[in-house]
Amino acid sequence: MLRKLLLPAILLILAYGFWISPEFKQISAGVAIFLFGMISLEEGFRAFTGGLLESLLRRMTDRLWKSLSLGIITTTVMQSSSLVSVITISFLSAGLIGLTAGIGIIFGANLGTTTGAWLIAGLGMKVDISAYAMPLLVFGVILLLQKSRSLKGVGYVLAGLGFVFLGIHYTKEGFASLENGLDLGVYAVPGFAGLLLFTGIGVAATVVIQSSHAMLVLIITALAAQQITYENALALAIGANIGTTITAIIGAMGANIDGKRLAAAHLLFNVVTGLVAIVAIRQLTVAVDLVSAAVHVAADDYTLKLAVFHTLFNLLGVLLMLPFTGRIVRLLNRLLETPVPAAVQPRYLNDSVMELPQATLEAVRQEILRLYDHAFEVMARGVNISPEALRSEIDIDVLVQRPLRQENFDIDEEYDQRVKGLYGVIVAFISRASQALPPASAEQLFALRESARHIVEAVKDTKHLRKNLTRHVLSPNSDIRRQYNGIRVHLGSVLRQLDELRHEGGGPATALSLDAIRVEIERFGESINSAIDQLIRDNRIAADVATSLMNDSGYAYHIGRNLVSAGETALLAHDQRLGHAVRSVALDEAEIDEIAKAHRS
């Protein structure tokens, strides 16, 4: 109920403010234009996702210092720590990066966002940047009308910069006009009480605006117009730093447990940094004076000194928190424990991964690999082989000769609980996600859906195979036992090889291994068909048993084919260029048949 009343209350307060004060209206309009510019900038940079940014996030996060540097650079370029946070949560939820790397990026983003204060204080307050806004808006809108996604992205960036400049101009003009009619400086609160009060105001205002950059515009322009004191401006900046975590928290609401841990780390960093800045405010102001003098900032240039302060206390926070990153990860893992989900519940599919095409594809791929893990166990037990033993180095022929355990294994129930439900969730997610993806990414997504279908078909065939296999491996006829145990050995070999490839992470050798498995499947098909023909000619098996054996060997053949087809897509989908290159040198059906026949002869 309270949340429903909040928006109308804010609108009424703004409307009342517009009515009683033209200056308040101009300041509010300036902030609104600035925020619209930030939204346009974010939209522009999103147009270039799917390439450079994703590659950087994946390749530059193997070391903590790289993650920190990446956070600084990307936030400095995009001037949006919120966008960097949302993208990082998206990639973390998809399993593309680890929690330690994500925390490093968030730490770097906090430091990178301080460059915004320098731009606003150094450029926005010293130069009439509204003169640059008009050309940027014109060029930006022209590019927005083009069909090319890249040109549209550039258009959004240019238009966004134009609106940002225009917003700073109107906010500055509003405070300049306010100076003649109302002096907000009389409301300044000195001492530690004022520090706490204005920190709280900074937190609340940033939570409402949801942009620390917009809040900094307000603080710096008000400070330049002498509407607030320097000390109160420092407190507002501390509050804005804490309040900006609301964006990451909102972004993590639809994320998995790792995304929530990252949002908690972001909040922890900013709160600890803010508390340290409050406690050490005297020492920090002395440090600001020393650094300002060293870089030739005038003693009375409080806007630039505020930018120095903003950088120093964020740098202090990074220096204090970075050595404890490992402990922070362990603490978050302990406080926010991974829930033990039912097998049918997805682990990687959530709304946060849909922010970026690459994250969406990787999340679906990871979920399909998880679907395969469940299918592996169901199929292994379906042919009466222990999954744990199949993942060991014990020879499969030895495993097959072990006495069967009379366990209560209902393959239909296992299929319904562990495979069918998860497959349905994957298909539903792909149908929803494909609508927001560019055509090339949607095509990859549908290929992954086919991979999941192949896995499910393999399990279904195993269900059919098990009906006869369980009975015939105990047959008094040694020929029948031998053939059904041969099917078990073949499927065990295919499952083991694919499981090994699944945990190797893909690569050029993967396609060669998949080709080898295909050849093995073709040899099996020809070999067992030949053996069945011979047994029938020799009258060593009855006609009804021969029919069952032929059907079951067909199931085994198709199980192998489906699993290899699933593996080809799921194992290579994380690197599209590698996948195309590998598939271009992979053997076709005719070549596989030729190799299989040559081996037989």
N, C-alpha and C positions, 0 to 999 in steps of 0.2 A: 504493500500500500504506500509506504514511504517513498519507494523508488518511482511509483507512478506520479506522485505529487511533486517530485524534485524538479523535473523539466518544466512544468507549468510555473513553478515558483521562480525558477531562474529567468524564464521569459518575462514574467511580470516585473521582476526587479529590474531587468534591463530596460523594459519599456518605460518604467517610472524614471529611471536614470536618463533615458533619452529625452524625456519630457521636461525634466527640470534643468538639464545641463547639455548645451550643444557641444561643449568640450568633451564630456563623457561619451557622447555619441560618436565624435570623431575618433577618440582613442579606441573605443570598442570596434568601430569600423576598421581602423588600422590593424588591430589584432586579428579580426576576422579575415581581412585580405591576406595578412601574413600567413595565417593558418591554411587558407585556401592555396596559397603558394607552396607551402610545405606538402600539402596533399598532392599537388600537381607534380612536385619534384619526386615524391615517392612513386607516383604512378609512372613517371618517365623512367626512373631507374628500374622499375619492375619490368619494363619492356625489354630490357637487356638481360634479364635473368634467363637461365637455361643455357648459359655459356660461360662467360668470364667469371662472374661472381661465384657460381657453383664450383667451377674448377679451382678457384682460389680457396674456397672453404674446405674443399676435399683434400687439396694438396698441401696447404700451408697450415695444417693443424696437427702435425705429428710432433711438434715441440711446443711447450707452453709459451716460450718467447715469440714463436711464430704466430700463435693464436692471438697473443696480445698485440703484436704489430699489425696483424690483419684487422683487428677491431679498430685500432687507431686510424689506419689508412682508409678503410671503407667508410667510417663515420666522418672523417675529414672530407672525403670526396663527396659523399651523398648528403652531408649535413643533416643526418637524421639517425640518431641513436635508436629511435623507435623502430625504424625499418630494419636496421641491423639486428636488433633484438628479436623481432618477429621472424626474420629469415633464419637466424641462429636456432631459435626454438623449433622452427619448421624442420631444419636439417637434423637437429638432435632427435626429434620425434621419429624421423624417418630412418634413424640409425646411421646416417652418413658421417656424423662426428660423435665423439665421446663427450661425456659431461665435463671432464677436465678442459678439453679444448673449448667447449662452449663457454665455460667460466672465463677462460683467458680472453675470448673475444669480447665478452660483456665488460670485463675490466678495461680492455683497450677502447671500447666504445665510449665508456665514461670519460676517458682521457681525450679521445678524439672529439667529443662534443664540445670541449672547451674552446676549440678553434672558432665555434660560432660566436662566442662572446667577443673574441678578438675582432672578428669581421664586423660585428654590429658596433662595438665601441670604437674601433679604429677607422672603419669606412663609413658606416651608417651615420655616425654622429659628426663626422668631419666633412663629408662631401654630400652634395645634393644628389643622392642616388636616384631620385625620382626621374631625373633626366635620362638615366639609362633604362628605366623600367619600360618606357613607351616602345623603343625599338625592339626590346626583348619580347614584349607582348605581341607586337606585329609579326615578327619573324616566327614566334612560337605558334601563333594561331594559323599562319599559312602552312606550316609543317604539319599541324594537327589535321588539316584537311586532306593530307596525302593518304594513299592506301597502304604504303609500306609501314610495317610495324616499327622498324628502326627509326624511320623519319618521324613517325608519331611520337616515339619515345623522346627523340631530340626536341620535338615541339613541346611536349609536356615539361621537359627540363627548362627550356628557355622561357616558356610562359610562367612556370613556377618561380623562376628567378625574378621575372618581372613583377609578379604579385608580391613576392617577398620584399623586394626593394620598395614597392609602392606602399606595402603595409608598414614598413619601418618609417617611411616618410610621413604618413598620416598619423601614426602614433606619436612621432616626434612633434609634429605640428599641433596635435591635440594637447600635449603637455605644455607646449609653449604658450598656447592660448589660455590654458588653465592657470598659468602663473599670474596672469593679469587679473583674474577674477577670484581665485581661491588658492590659498597657500596650504598645501597638504603638510608642509613641514612643521606646522604647529602641532600635528598629531604624532610627531616623532617621540619615541619612548627611549630615554637613555639607559645605559647600564645593562646588566645581565638580564633584567626583566624584559627590556626591549629586544634583546637578542633572541630570547625564547619566543616572545610574542610574534615577532616578524618572521622567525623561522616557521612557526605554525601557519602564519598567513601564506607564506611561500609554498608550503606543502599543500594547503587547501586549494589555493589558486591554480597550482599546476595540475592537481588531480582533476579539477573542473575543466581546464583548458586542454589537458592531455598533451602538452608540448612544452618541454623545458626551454626550447628556443624561443617560443612566443613569450614565455614568462620572462626570459632574459631581455627581450626587446622592451617589455614593459618596465623592468627594473632599470635598465640602462637609460632609456629615454626619460623616465621620471627622475633619475639621478642627474642627468644632464640638465634638466629643467629646474633642478634644485627643489623638487617636490618631496623628496625623501632625503634623509641624511646618508652619508657614506656608510656609517655603522649599520643602519637599518637595511641598506642595500646589500651589505655582506650577508646579513641574516636571511634576507629574502632569497639570495642565491643559494644558500645552504638548503633552505626549504624546497626550492625548485629542484635541486639535485635529488632530494629524497622523494618528492612527489612524482618525478618522472618514471619511477618504477611501476606506476599503475598501468602503463601501456604493456609492459612485459607480463604483468600479472594477468591482464585481460587476454593477451595473446596466448597465455599458457592454460587458460580455462578449457580449451578444446584439445589440449595436447596430452601426450601420455605422461607417465610418471617422471620421466627424465626431463620433459619440458617444464613440469611443475617444479622440479628440483632446480632447474636453471633460473626460473623466475624467483625462487626463494633465495638463490645465491645473489641475484641482482639486488633484491631488497636488502639482504644482509650487508652487501658491500656498501650500498648508498646510505643505509642507516648508520653503520659503524663509521663511515667516512664523515657523515654529518655530525655525529656525536663527538668525534675527535676534533673536528673543526670548531665546534662550540666550546669544548673544554680548552682548546689551545688557541682561542681567538686572538689573544694578546700577542702570543708568539708569532702567529701567522701574519698579523698586521705589520709587525716589525719586519718579518721576512718579505712581505709585499713591498715595503718601503725600500729595503735593500735591493731587491731585484729590479724594482722600478727605476731606481737611481742608476743601476748597472746598465739598463737598456735604454736610458735617457728618456724615461717617461717623467713629465713634469710632476712636481709634488702636489699640485692642485688639479691634475687631470684625473679625477676620480673614476671616470668611466673606464679608462684604460687600466687603472689600478684595480678596479673590480674584475676585469678580465684576467689580470695577473693573479688575483686571489682565487678566482674560479679554477685556474690551471693548477695553482700550488696545492690547494686542498684536495683536488682529485688525484694529483700526482702523489701526494702524501698517502692517500687511501690505497693506491696501487702498491706503493712500496711497503705499506704495512700488511696488506692482505695477500699479496702474491706469494710470499714464502709459505703461507698456510693453505695454499690451494688444495693440496692432498688431504689435509685434515678437514677442510670444508666439504670436500667430496664425500669423505667417510661419514661426517656428521649428517649431511643431507641424506645419504643412503640409509642411515640408521633412523633418522626422524621420519623420512618419507619412504617407508618400505614398499617394495614392489608387491602389489597384490598378487595373490595366486589365482590367475584367471582360469575359468573353465576352458576346456580345449576349444569350444566353439567361439570363444570371444577373441576378437582381433587384438593384436599387441601393437601394431604399427599404424593401423588405419584410423585416423582421426582428422578433424577439421583443420588442424593447424598445418598439416603437411600439404594441404591443397593451396597454400599460399604460392607455391612455386612448382612448375612442371617437373623439374628434376627431382624434387623432394617427393612429389606424388608418385612418380615412376619407381623410385627407390623403395618407398614405403610398400607399394604393391608387390614389388619383387621380394622384399624381405618377408612379407606375409605369405607369399606363395612358397617360399623356401620353408617357412614354418608349416604350411599345409603339407609340404612334402615330408617333413620330419614326422608328422602324425601318420601320414600314409605309409611311410617306411615301416613304422612299428606295427601298424595294422596288417600290412602285407607280409612282413616277416613272420608274425605270429599266425597269419592266415595259412602259411605253408609249413607251420609247425617248426619254426626256427626261432630261437631266442634273439630278440633285437640286440641285446647286449653282446651275445656271443658272435653275432654277425658283424658287429663293429670291432671285434677283436681280431687277432692274427691267426686264430685257429682255422685250419683248413676246412673248407665247406664240406668236403666229402666226409670228414670226421664228424662234423655237426649233424649231417643227415643220418649217419649211422647210429647216432645216440638214440636210446629208447625214448619214445614219445611220452611226454608228461600228460597225464589225463587231467588237464586243467579246464576250468569252466570259462571258455573263451567264446563269446557270442560275437561273431564278426559283423553281423547286421547291426547290432547295438553299437559296436565300436565305430562302424561307419557313420551311423546317424549322429553320434555324439561328438566324434573327433574330426570327421572329414566333411560330411554333408553340410553341417551348420556353418562351418568356417568358409567353405566354398561359396555358400549363398551370400555371406557377408561380403566376400571379396567381389563377387559379381555385382552386387548392389552398389558397392563403393565405386567400382569402375564405371558403371553406368552414370553415376552422379558426377564423378570427377571429370569424365571425358567431355562433358559439355563446356567446361571452362578452360580446356587445353587447346593449344594450337594444333592444326591437323597432324603434323609430324609426330607430336607427343601422343596425341590420341591414338594414332596408328600403333605406336609402341605399346600403349596401354591395352589395346585389343589383342595384340600378340601375346601379352602376358596373360590375358584372360584365357586364351587358347591353351597356354601352358598349364594353367590351373585345371582346365577341362580334361587335358590329357592325364593329369594325376588322378583325377576322380574316376575317369574311365578305367585306369589301371586297377584301382581299388575295386571297382565293380566287377571286373573280370576275375580278380582274386576271390571275390565272394562266390562266383559261379564255380571256379576251379576247386575251392575248398570242399564243396559238397561231395565230390567223388574222391578227392585226394586223401582226405582223412580216413576214408573207408579202405581204399585200394592199397595204401602203403602198409596195411596190415593183412593184405591178401596172402593166402597160403601159396599162391602162384608166384614163384620167384621172378618170372619174366615181367609180370604186372608190377610187382614191387620195384624192380629195377628201373622200369620206365618212369614210374611216378617219382621215385627218388631222383632220377635224372632231371625231371622237371624242377624239383626242389633245388637241386644243385645249380641248375641254370639260372633260376630266378634269384637264388641267393647270391650268385656271382654278379648278376646285373645290379642288384640292390647294393651290394658292397662297393662295387666300382663307382656307381653314381653317388653314393654317400661320401666316398673319399673325394670325388671331384667337387661335391657340394661344399666341403669344408676347406678346399684349397683356394677358393676365391676366384676361379675363372682365369682365363689367359689363353694364349695361343695353343698351349698343350692341351687345353680342355677339348677343343674341337677334334684334335687328333685322337684323343682318348674316346670321345663319343663315336667317332668313325670306327674305332676298334671294337667298341661294344656292338655297333650295328652289324659289323661283319660276324661277330660271335653269335648274334641273334639269328642271322641268316643261316649260319652253319648249323645251329641248333634245330631250326625248322626243317632243314633238309635231312639232317641226321635222324631225327625222331620219326619223320614221315617214312624214311627208308626202313627204319627198324620196325615200325608198325606193319608195313607191307610184308616184310620178311616173316614176322610172327604170324600174320594171317595166312600166308602161303604154307607155313609149316604147321598150321592148325594148333598153335601153342597158346592161343587165347581165343575166347569165345567171341562171337560176332557182336553181342551187346557191349562187352568190355572194350572191344576194338573201337566201336563207335564212341564210347565215352572217352577213351584215350585220345582219339583224333580230335574230339571237341576240346578236351582239356589241354592238349598240346597247342591247339589254336589259341586258346585263352592265354597260355604262357607266352606264345609268340607276340600277341598283341599287347600284353602287359609290358614286355621289354620295349617294343616300338613306342608305345605311349610314354613310357618313362624317359626314353632318350629324347623324344620330341619335346617333352616338358623341360628336360635339362638344358637342351640347346638354347631355348629362349631365356629361361630363368637364370642360368649361370652366366650368360653373356650380355644380358640386358643392361647391366650397370655401365657398360662402355659401348655406346652405339657404334662408334667407328671401328673398334676392335671386333665387335660382333659382325659387322658387314665384311671386314677383311677376312675374318676366320671362316665365315660361311662361304666366301668366294673360293676358298681353296679346299673346302670340305668335299668329300666324295659324294657323288650323286647315286641314285638308286642302281643304275646300270653298272657303275663301277663296283659298288658293294656286292652285287650279285656275281659279277665276274670274279672278284677276289674269293668269294665263298665257294664258287664252283671250282676254281683253280685249286683251292685247298683240298676239296673233296677228291679231285682226280689225282 
